[in-house]
Amino acid sequence: MVKSFNFGSISIEYTLIEANRKTLGITVTPDLDVIVKQPFGADEIKVNKLLRKRAPWILKQQNFFMAYFPKQPEKQFVGGETQLYLGRQYRLRINLGEEESVKLVSGYITVNCKDKSDVKQLVSKWYSEKAEKKFNEYCLIWIKYFERFNVAPKKLIFQKMEKRWGSCTPKGNIILNTELIKAPKGCIEYVIVHELCHLVYFKHNQQFEQLQQSVFPTWQKWKNILEKVMA
């Protein structure tokens, strides 16, 4: 059942589920969905009161996950268009001919192709290849560092994701969004460290926050830059 309540001028929508439990449970998912599980026959007035009390925490969690939503505007892949790579802006230059390649030359991402309709595919492939190379390079350093906590990812996965910059699965796999290759190195390292911290503390609790702060003290700075650069 989908319901909502007002907290000041903000309306918070949530899915209400009745379950065989003694207390009220509130979860905010990475997709910003709010799931509320209540005991069978729970007092509606008490539930609403508790929800309003927890509203600041709900909004804080949603704001946290919003940092993982890629917000790059849709690109047209035409000559002269600005493209990002490792936080720097490059102009797209398109050369028609028999060769098919993408190269970073003198401030330009130069695409050699047979047809302009191939530009998007070639650039996307180039980004993916660069992401795999750079992410492996950065991850290797941080994985080595995290050996002191007796943890290591089972597997590294690099793929394009619609709603998150990174993820750590319950099985210990770390997934990085290939779109991150457009952000500065510090932003990429912030996401890598964030997900590696999840191998030590899976939930976003106080211990997690303390670990992230101790390992990567400038994380807030790079988080803010990530949101700004990729807006």
N, C-alpha and C positions, 0 to 999 in steps of 0.2 A: 504494500500500500504506500503510495507516494503522498507525503504531507509536507507542510512547511510551517515555519513560525517566523515572526519578525523580531529582529534584534536591532533596535534603533530604527534606522532607515533601510536596513538590509534585510531582505527576505532569504532565509536559509531553507532550501528544499532538502528533504531526506526521505529515504525509503525505510518504512517501519516494518519490522519483522517480529512476530511473537514467537518465543522459543521457550524451551524448558530450562529456565535459568532463574537465579534468585536476584540478580542485579541487572541494572541497565547497562548495555554496552554500546559505545559509540565508536565508529571507525570511519576514517576519511581515506578514501582510496587514491592512488596516483592520478586517477581520472577526475578527481575532485568530487566524486560522489560521496554522500554522507549516508552511512548505513547505521540504523539504530535498532538494536535488538532488545526487546523488553520481555519480562516474564509474562506468562499468561495471566490475564485479568488484572494487569497493572493499573494503578490509579492514574488516569489521564492528566489530572491537574498536577500531580507530583512529577510525572514524566516531563511535562511541558516546563515546569519550574527548573528541573535539572538541566534540560536542554538549553534554556536561556542562560543558566549559570555556566554551562560549558561552551557557549557560543564563541567567546574570545579564543578558546583553544581550537575550535573547529575552523574559524577563519584563519588562524595562524597556520594550521596544517594545510589548508587550501592555498594560502599564499606561498608556503614552502614548495608545494608541488608545482605551482605555476612557474617557478623558476626553471622547471624541466620541460616546459612547453616550447618547442621551437617556434619562433615567431617571424622567421624570415619571409618577406613578401615574395610572392610568386614571380619567378624570373621568366623573361621572354627569350633569352639566349639569342640576342641580336647584337650586331657589331656596336661597340661603344658602351654597352651596358656594363655597369659596375658589378664585379663579383668579388667575394671575400675569400681569402685564403690565409689561415693562421693570423687572423685579426687585421690583415692589411687589405686595402682595396686595390683591385686590378681591373683594368679595362679589358673587355673581350674584343679580340681581333680575329676576324674570320677570313681565311684565305681559301679560295676555291681551287681545286686541282685534283690530281690523282692520289696524292698522299693523304693518309688519315692519321692524325696525331694531335696531341695537345701538349704544349710546352709553355713554361713560364719564362718569358724573355723580356727584359728591359721594361718592367712595369706592366706588361701585358700578359694575359692568358691567351696565347695564340692557338687558334684551332685551324688545322689544315683538314679540309674535308672535300668530298666530291659534291655534296649537296647541303644546302643550309638547313634542311630538315634533319640532318644528322647531328647538328651541333649539340643539342641537349643531351643526347645519348652519349656522345663522346666526352663531354664535360663531366657528366655524372659518373662515368666510368673512371675518368681521371681523378675525380674527388675521392672515389671509393679506394682506388689504388694508393693515393697519397695518405688517406686515413689509415689504411692497414699498416703501411710502413711507419708512419709517425706514431700511431697509437701503440704499436708493438714496442717501439723504441722507448716511449715514455713509460709504458706499463712495466717494462723490464726493470727499470730503476726503482719504481715504487714497490713492486712485488718483492724485490730484494730487501728493501727497507722493512717491509711488513713481516719478514721472516722472524723478527724479534718477538712478534706476537703469536708465533706458531700458526700462522694462517697463510693460505695461498689459494687463489682462485682455481677451481677445477678446470675451467675453460674460459678463454676470452672469445667473445663474439662481437663482431663489428657489423652493424647493419643500420639501415635507415629506420627511424622510429617516428611516429607521428606526434607522440605526446610526452616523450621523456628524453632527457639527455643521456641518462644512464640507468642501469638497473643491476641489482644483485639478486639472483634467484635463491630460493631456499636450498637448492642443491649446491650453491657456491659458484655458479657461473656468473661472470660479469659481462654485461652487455653494454656497449658504447654506441651511441648514435653517430653514424658517419658524418652527419651534418656538423658535428663539433669541429671538424677539420677547418671550418671557416672561422672559428674563434681563435683568440690568442692562446699560446701555449699554456699560460697560467690558468686559463679557464678549463682547458682540457685536463690539466693536472689536478685541478680542484675536483672535477667530476670523478677522475680515477681514484683519488684519495678518498673521496666520499663513499664510493662503492666498496673500496677495500676496507674501510672502517666498518662496513656492514658485515664483513666476515668475522669481525670481533664482537660487535654488538648489532644484531640484526635489526632491532627496533631503534627508532629515533628517540632514545631516552637520554637522560642526563649524562650517563657514562659515554654514550656515543658522541654527544656534543663535546665533552671534555677531551675525548681522544682526538677528534677531528681538529680541535683547537690546538692541541699540543703538537700534533704531527704537521699541520698546515696552518700556521697562525694567520696567514693572509687570506684564508678561504673566503671571508665575507667580501673582501675587496674584489676577488676574482669572480665571485658569484654575481656581484653587482655589475661588473663589466660584461659578464656573459649575458645578462638580461638586457644591457644597453646595446651591446654590439649586435646581438641577434634580434633586436626589436624591429 
